[in-house]
Amino acid sequence: MRAATAMSDRPGSTTGTGATTGTGVPRRRVRPGLAQLDPAEAARWRSRLDRTERPCGCKSGAAAMLAAFVAWPVWAVVHGVTPTPAGIAGPVLAYPVVVIGGALGGKVAGILTGRLRHRIALARLARRVAAARGTVGG
């Protein structure tokens, strides 16, 4: 546990709170239009955008790795493994490659999905701010 705490005390480290200023203080991005919203709504939007700003894809990578970890042996058994040393060696040697490939593929998919979610959130914020401007001016 101490190693994790020491890691978060380092200047410039990120511990799930977003980017930092280099002094360990979380950096707040300027979000155009948040000033037009009431403070509680602006805080909710800021929190949502901070959470989706830098997706890492860890959960989807882990899920894909677990799926490959389980699915590859099942696939090998269902499709039949020749009971010879060469017939067994192929699936066994391919197993780590399939599991690591699944993890990497899942991670990339998670990052891309996270970036898309962030863009959607930004578009929704822009629409919300435009609606707030319309009601303030009208």
N, C-alpha and C positions, 0 to 999 in steps of 0.2 A: 504494500500500500504506500509505503514511503517513496518508492520510485515514481509512482504516479503523481504524488504530490510534488516531488522535486521537479518533475517534468513541467508541471503547470506553473511553477514559480519562475521559470526561465523567461527573461525578457524576449518578447517577440513570439512566444509560443501561443498556440491557439488551443483552447480546451473546450471547443464546442460553442464558444460564445461569439465566434466570428473572428475577423482579422483584428490584429492589435496594432498599436502605434509603435511598437518596438520597445516600449517600456513596460509591457504587460497590461497596459490599460486598453480595454476594448475600444476599437475605433468605430465611431458612428458615421455611417455613410449619410450623405445628404440625400434626402428623399424629396424631390420636388413635389410640392402640393400638399404635404402632410400638414403644413401650417393652416390650411383651409379647413381641416377636419377638427372635430372636437378632440381634446387631449386624450380621452380614453380610447376613442377609435384610432387615433394616430398611433398610440402606443401599441394597440393590437396589430395594426398594419406593420409597424416597425419590427415587432417581434416576429411576425410571420415572414417578413422579407429577410430578416437576419437568419432565421432558421433555414430558409431555402436558398440562400445566396451561394453557398459553397458546398454542394452535395459531394459526398465521398463515395457513395455506392457500396459501402461496407455491408449493409444488411442484404442487399440483393446479391452481392458477391458470395456471402456466406450461404444464402439460400440456394444459389445455383451450385455451389460446391457440394452442399449436402445432397442435393438432388443427383448430381453426378456420382457422388460417393455411393449412393444407394442404387441408382439406375444402371450403372455400368456392370456390376456383377450380375444383376438380374438379366440384362441384355445378353451378356456372355453366356449365361446358363440357358436362356431361352433359345438362343441361336445355335447352341451346341458348341462345345469345345472338344476338339479332337484329343482323346486321352493319350497323347504322346508328349514328351518333354517340349517339343517345338510348338505343339498345338496349345499347350498351357502357357508357355512363356510369352506368346504374343499378347494375349489379354492381360496377363499379369504386368508385363512391362508397359503396356499402354495405359494401365489404370492410373498411375500418378499424372500422366500427361492429360488424360481426360478430366481428372478432378481439378487440376490446376487450371486447365483451359476453361472449365466451367466457372471457376472462381473469377478468373480474369474477364470472361465474357459477361458474367453477372455484374461485376464491378463497373465495367464500361456501360452496360445497359442502365445501371442505377445512376451513374453520373449524368448520362444523357437525359434520362427521365427527370432527374432532379433539376437540371437546367431548364427543361421544358416547363416544369411546374413553376419555377421562378419567373420565367418569362410570362406565363399565364397570370401569375400573381401581380406582376408589374402592370400588365394590361388591365387587369381588374381595378387596380389602384388608380390608374389613369382615368378609367371610366368613372370611378367613384369621385375622384377629385373634380372632374369635369361636371358631374352632376351637382356637387357641392357648390361650385362656382356659379352654376346656373341658378341655383336656389338663392344664393347670397345676392346676386345681381338682379334677380327678378322679383 
